[in-house]
Structures are given as structure tokens and as C-alpha cells.
Amino acid sequence: MQQFLRTALLEKQNYLILLFWVTLGIFTGPLAYLAVPLHMYLLKGKGEWLWLLLGFWLVLTLSDSRQAIFGFAENLKTVLMLVLAFFYFTFNTKEEGYNFFKPFIAFFAVAFFALLDSPQMFYAFQKTFSYLLLLLVIPGVVYLLLRYERDRFLFNISLLGSLILATGVVLLFVMPDFVIFKGERFSGLLGNPNGLGIYSFVFLMLFTYIIAFHRGLFKNWQKIIVYALIGISLVLGGSRGGIFSSLLFVLGWFLIRRDALLGFITMVVVFVSYQLVMANFVEIVTSLGWQDYFRLETLESGSGRVIAAEVAWKHINENYWFSKGFTYNEVILAQYQDYFKMHGHQGNVHNSWLTMWLDTGLIGLILFSIGWLVNFYRAAKYTPMVWAALFGLLLSISVESWLTASLNPFTIILVIILSMLANPYFYPQVNNSQSTDIVPQQ
């Protein structure tokens, strides 16, 4: 920790830079679209890829919020993705980071081909291209950071995630109306309780992997605080998907850690048995007196998920093998807005499998799944603990559609996790970055 004390002032300045970006966006709006990229150029000139990445993640987080004051982040995130990509592709000394993307090449071939029949081709192209850029750029930036300033990177990404959760908890006491979704559920800075649940889940995985392989990076009391923030956010938010995905990850972690093969087999059995558990979920929750917390009145319809799934299946059968590209699900669901409102649903499939199937057909879904599984397999060559993340992930994306979108604060964390675990520079035995020197400048 001494290296961080020596650079405390520098890091304080960098956090103030991120705060300045947010303040600029809130009070000046469009001016941020010019000022922030310019500021990114100055950071890039100093070799500060760490703060380019963290700033991008922060903007993605705010863009997921439904608070009007963060509306600037919705457009700013696209600008930042393009700027970050330009910086990376023009960086003369960039390291190999394309291995993550290679298993997705066939998927993107299908996805771009599907755009030829898209009802909103330009918008769909933007979504597809942004996903491609995310998978190309972020693993390469992570590679650079792990090789040249590993400890600084791992420490500050953990700290930023913790600060985001902590700010939400503090606002619950200072400005409760700001963080209470529809006057009912805690949403933190995410502005959405389900979004907070996903955020807490993916950050739980990220932080657990970091401290598991770098025990000296945080003191015990610091680890307790971070886990407490994650737990508080999950409990107060009440996201069923976030809670159960986190529990499944934790269970997989302890089982696989004891015995990798036996733990994996046990988790397969647990996951398959999940439907049996859900079949008796109402009785279990009722016996514990937790009906209100788990909102049993919405369980049967999955808060509208069943209704949305029925609509999705109807149109999947019309475009079974190939479909009409990214965002096609939005076009379809928009036709049922009145129908969804009648059932208290906002019109989202809430299932990554169905969303991708609806957008790219079964062929696209299979290729998309293969791309992710290949990267899990590559990480598993270094540590079997990555499979714990897979089981939690499978549950999370079965109740939410976040994995089909690129510019959200969740997908980028999954990319970072897999990029870390599949990189030898992440592990302590590679003594590559015991200083806080920044990445070499171009």
C-alpha cells in the first residue's frame, strides 16, 4: 500500500477530474461533449490509460440512471467510446489485446449481415459497431494496465466501484427522494433498482477476484467495508435477479475452491435444479414471512417479463434462424407499448437469450454464446474459479437483457473480469508492476 500513499495527491487529482466531468455534464450539457474528449486527449498524452478507462466506466454508470440530471451521459458515452477507440488504435506501442475479440468474429459477420434487413439500419449499425469496439478496445487497455501498472489499476477500479455504491447509500440519508425508485425501492446512483442489482453483482465478482489473487492490496477492514456496501445495495435494492445471481456466484466460489471438478459438477446440478426451487419459491418465501420484500404479487408475471417473453417468442418464430439485427427487439416491443402498459410493464424482454435471438436469430445467438464461452475457457486455463462467475452470469442474463448491450456499466465489467483472468500479468507470480509508473507514452 505504500506506493499508493506516495501517489495520494496524484490520485486525488484524478478523482477530481472525474468529478469535474460529471459537474460539467450536469451544468453545461453539450459543452461536455467537447471538453471531456479534449481532457481525455491530455490524459492520453500522459499515458494515463487507467483514468481514460475509469472515466469511461463512470459515464457508462451514470448513463444507466433514470435521473434527468445525468441525461448528458447518454450521448457522452458514445463520444467517449469513439474517442477511446481512436486513441487505442493509433497508439504505436499498444499491446496484443485482440484475442478476446477473435471468437466473436463469426458472430459480428452474422450481426452486420442482418442489418441489411433492419427497419432502422443506421441506429442498429451504431449499436453493433459499439459492441464490436467494446470487445476490441477494452481487453487491449486492460492488457496495458495489467502489464505496466497492475496494482494501481486493480486498486482504483475497486475504489471507484465502491465510491459509486457508497454515494448511493449516503444519498439515502441526505437526499432519499433522489435514490428511491418510484418512491418504493432503493436504486442508488443507478436510478433503477434492477440496474443496481446487476451492478452490485458484477462488482461483487470483480472485487472478489481481485482480492483473491492480491490479498495485500486491501486491508481486512477495507474488504469488509466494500462487501458491506455491496450487501447493503443488494438488500436495499431488492433486485431478485441481483440477489440470486450473487448468491449463486458465492456458492460456486466456495464449492469450486474446495474441489474444482466436484464443485463444477455440483453447480451444474444446482443450476439445473433452479427451476424446481422457483416452483416452490412462493411457499418458501411465505413460510419465512418475506412476501413483501420479494414482491410475490409480481412473481407470477415476473414484473411483466412473462408477457414480454410471449411477445418475443411470437416474433422469434417469424425470424428463427436469422433476424434483422441489433435493436430489432426495440422495434417489435414498441408496437406493444399500450399492451405492456395495461400489464404494468415498461417493454423490455428482460432476457439476454431471447433478446439476442430476436435480434440476430438462432445462428447469431449460438455464435454470440460461443464467443463468451471461449473467453471463459481461456480464463479457466489460469484459474477454475472463473466458472463461479459463469453460473452467476447465466442466472443474471436469464432475467435481464444487459449482456446484449455494450454501452452499459455491466458488460464492460464482465469484459474486464475475463480479460484479467485470462492474462498472466494479472497473477502475483508475474512481478511486473510493483510501482505506480504510468503506461509508456506514445
N, C-alpha and C positions, 0 to 999 in steps of 0.2 A: 504493500500500500504506500510505501514511501515515495514511489515515483509519482503518485497522484498528488501527494502533499506538495511535492516540488513544483507541480504544474497547476496548482489550485487556482491561481489567478487567471491563467490562460483558459482553463475550462469554464470558469465563471464568466469570462468574456464571451465565450462561445454560446453558453446558455442564454446570455443576454441578447445575443444575435438572433437566436430563435424566437425569443420573446419580442424582439423588435419586428420580426417578420409578421408575427401574429397581430401585434398592435397596428402595424402599418396596414394590414389587410382589413382589420376591423374598422379603422377610422378613415382610410383613404380609398378602399376598394380597388378599382382598376390600376391605381398607381403601383400597387404591389406587383402587378404582372410585369412591370418594367424594373422596379427597384430590386426585387428579390433575385431574379436571374443575374442582374448586374452584381449583386452581392455574392452570388454563387460563383461568378467568374473570379472575383477576388479571392475567395476561399480556395478555389481550384488552383489558382496561381501559387498559393502557399502549400499546395499538396494536401489540403485538408479534406480528403475524401470522406473521412469519418463524419464531419458535420454536414457535408452535402447529403449523405445517406440519412442521417438522423433528422435533418431538416425536412427532407422529403417524406419520411415516415410521419413526422409530426403533422405536416399538411394533410397527408392522407387520413390521419386520425380525425382531424377537425372537419375534413370534407364529409366524413360519415355522420357528422352531427346534424340534427334537425334544427339546431338553434340558428336563427336568422343572422346573428352577428358573425357566424362562421361561414356564411354563404360564399365569401370570397374564395374559400379553399376549393370549392367545387371546380372552378375553372383554373385556379392556380396550380392544382396538382397535375393537370395535363401539360401546362407550360413547364413545370419542373421535371416531369418525366422526359420531355423532349430535350431540355437543356442538359440534364444528367446524361442522357444517351449520347448527345453530341460531344460532351466533354470526354466521355469514356472512349468513344470510337476514334477520337482524334488524339488520344493520349498515347504518345510514342512508346512509352515503356510499360504499357498495360500488360498484365499477366494473363495466362490462359484461364479463361472463365467460361468457355463455350461448351464444355462437357455437359453442363446442366441442360442446355438447350437442345442438344442433338437428339435425344429421344422424342422430342416434340416436333421434329421437322415434318414427319408424315401427317401429324395432326393439323399443323398450320397449312399444309398443302390442301387438305380437305376443307379447312375453315375458310381459306381465301377463295377456293373454287366455289364454295357455297354462296359467296357474296354475289355471284353473277345473277342469282335469282332472288336477291334480297329486296324487300319492299322499301328499305331505307339504306341504300348501299353506302353512302358516304359516312353516315353515323356508325354503321356496322363495321366499316373498314377501320374507323378510328378505334373502336373497341378491340378489334382483332389485333391491330398494329400495336396498341398499348400493351396488350398481353405479351406479344412477341418481344417487345422492348424490355419488359419487366424480367422475363426469363433470360434474356441475353445480357442485360446490364448488371442487375443486382448480384448474381453469382460472381461476376468478374470483380465488382467492387469489394465484395466480401473477401475474395481471394487476396486482393491487395491489402486489405486491412489486417487479415489474419497473418499474412507474411511479414508485414512491416511494423504493425502496432497492435498486436493481438490483444494484450491485456487492456490497453486503453479503449479499444473498440468494445470488448466484452463488458467492461465496467460501465461505460457510458450508455450503451444501449439498454442495459439493465436499469440504470439510474433514470433515464428518460421515461421508460415504460412505467417505472414506479412513481415518478412525479406526475404522470398523467392520471394514474389511478388515485394518488394521494390528493390531487387537486379536486377531483370529483367528490371525494369523501369530505374534504374541508368545506366545499361549497354546500354540502348537505346541511351544514350548521350555519353557514354565513348567508347563503342565497338558496334556500331549499327549493323555491319555485323554478330555479334555473336547471336543476338536476333531477326533478321529479317529472317523469313522463306522464302526460295527461293527468297530472295530479294524483297518480296512483303508485307508480313504480320508479325506483331509483335508476337513473341512466348514466350518471357520471358525466364526463365531458363528451361521451359518445352521443348523447341526445336520444338514445334508443336502448332500452333495457336488454333486448336480444343482442344488439351490437356490443354492449358492454360485456355480456356473457361470452361472446366469441372472443373479444379482445382479452378478457381475463384468462380464457382457456389457452389461447395461443401464447400469451405472455408467460403463463404458468409453465408451459413446455420449454420455451426459450430459456427462462431463468433456471429451471431445473437442470437442463443440460449444461449450462454454463457453470453452475456451482458444483455439479457432479464431477467435472473434469478439471476445475480450477478452484479447489476448496479454499485457497488462501486469498482469493480475490475479494471476498467479503468476510467480515467478522460475523460471528454467530448471531449477535443481536440485530445486525443489518439484514441477515437472511430471514430472521423471524418477522421483522417489520414488513419486508417485501411479501412474504407469504400471507401475512395478516391482511395486507392491502388487497391481495388477490382474493382471499377468502371473504373479506367484507364486501367486496364488489360483487362477487358471485351471489352471496346470500341476499344482500340488499336489492340487487337487480332482479333476482328471482327467475332468471332465464333457465328453463328446464333443460334446453339443449346445452347451454354452457356448463351447468352444474353436472349433468350426467356425463358429458364428454370429459370434463376434468376428472371426475371420479374414475372413469374408465382408464384414462391415462395413468392416474396414480396407481390403480390396481395393476395395470400392465407393467408399470415401472417396478413395483416390488416383486411381482412374480417372475418377470424376466431377469431381474437382477439376481434372484436366488438360483435360478436354473434357466438358461436361455431357451433350450428346446422345450422343456416341460412347461415353462411359463408361456411360451408362444402357443403351444397346443391348448393350454388351459384358457388362454384369452380367446382363442378361436371358439372354444366351447361356450365361453361366457357371452361372446358376441352373438353367436347363433341363438343362444337361449334368451337373448334380449327380448324377442317378441313374446316369449312366454311370461317374462317378468311384466312387460307392458300390459299383457292381457289381464293380469291380476293387480295392476298398479292402483286402480281405484280402491280396491279392497284394502291394500297395504297402507295407502295414504290415509284412508278413512279411519283405519284402526289406530293410527298414530295421531289422529286429530289434526292433520296438516292440510285439510281440504282447501282452505282459503289461500294458503301460501302457494300451493301448486296449481291453483285456479282450475279445479276439477270441472267447473262449469264450461270451460273451453276445451277440455281434453278430448272429448269425443270428436269434435271437428278440428282439433289441432289448431285452434285460433284461426280457422279458415283454411288451414293447409289441405285438408281433405278435399274441400271444394275446388281449390286451385289445382290440386293434383288431377282431379277428374277432368278439368278443362284441358290440362296439359296432355293427358293420355289421349284425349279425343283428337288432338291435332298431331300428336306423335304418330298415331296410326295413319295419318294422311301423308306424313313425311318420314317414313320409318327408317330407311337406310341412310338417306341423305336429306338434308333440310336446307334452310335458306340463310344460314349464317348467324353470327352473333347478333344479339338484340331482337331476333325474331320472336322470342318469348314475350318481349315487351309489346310488340305489335299485336300479338294474339290476346294477351291479357287485357290490353287497352280496350278491346272490343267487349269485354265483360265487366267493365267498371261498375255499371249500375247493378249487375247481378251480384258482384262481390260486396258492394255497399249494403245490399239487403241482408247479407250474412255477416256483416261486421268485419269484412276482410279488406285489406288495402291493395290486394292484387299482386302478389309475388308467389312464385311456385314454392319457395322455401324448401327446395331440394336440389342440390347441385347436380345429381344424376339426371333428374328429369329436365332440368334447365338446359344442360349441355346436350341431351338427347333431342330436345325440342329445337335447339339452335343448329346443331351440326349433324343430326341423325345418329343412328346406332354406330355407324363406322367412325364418326368423329368422336363419340363417347368412348369407344374402345381404345382408339389411338390416344386420346387425352388421358385415360386411366393408365395406359402403358407407360406414357411419359413420366407420370408421377411414380409409378411402381419401380421403374428402372432407377430413378434417383433415390428411392428408399433402399433399394438393393445395394446401390453403391455405398450409401452411408452405412449399411449393415455390415459391410466388409471391415469397417473400423470399429463399430460397436453394435451389438444386438439390441441395445436399449432404444434404438430408433423405432423398433416395432411397437413400442408402447405408444409413441406418437401416432402411428398408423391407426391403431384401434380407436383412440380418442377422436382422430380425424374422421374416420368412417362414420361415426355416430353424428358428429357435428355437421358434416356436409349432407347427411341424410335428412336433416331438419332445417337447414339453411342453404342458400344458394351462393354463399360468399366465394367459394372456390372458382366459380365460373366468371368472376370479375377480377380484373387486375389491379385497378386503382382504388383499393380499399386498404385499411391498416392491418388486415388479417393475412391475405395471400402473400404479401411481402415478407411477413414473419415466417411463414412456412418455407418460403424460398430461402430465407436466411438460415433457418434451422438445418435444412437439408444440405445447403452449401457448406455450412460449418462442419457438420458431422461427416461429410464425405471428403473433407480436406485434411491432410496430415498436419498442416500447420496449426490446426485448431487444438491439437492434443499436446499436453505438457511435455512429453518426451522430445518434442521438437522445440528446442530452446532458441526460438527465433526472435522474440520481441520482449525482452525484459526492460527495454527502455520505452520512452514515450515519443521517440522520434517520429515525425510525420512521414507519410509516404513520399518517396523521392519525387521531386518536382519534375515537370516535363522539361 
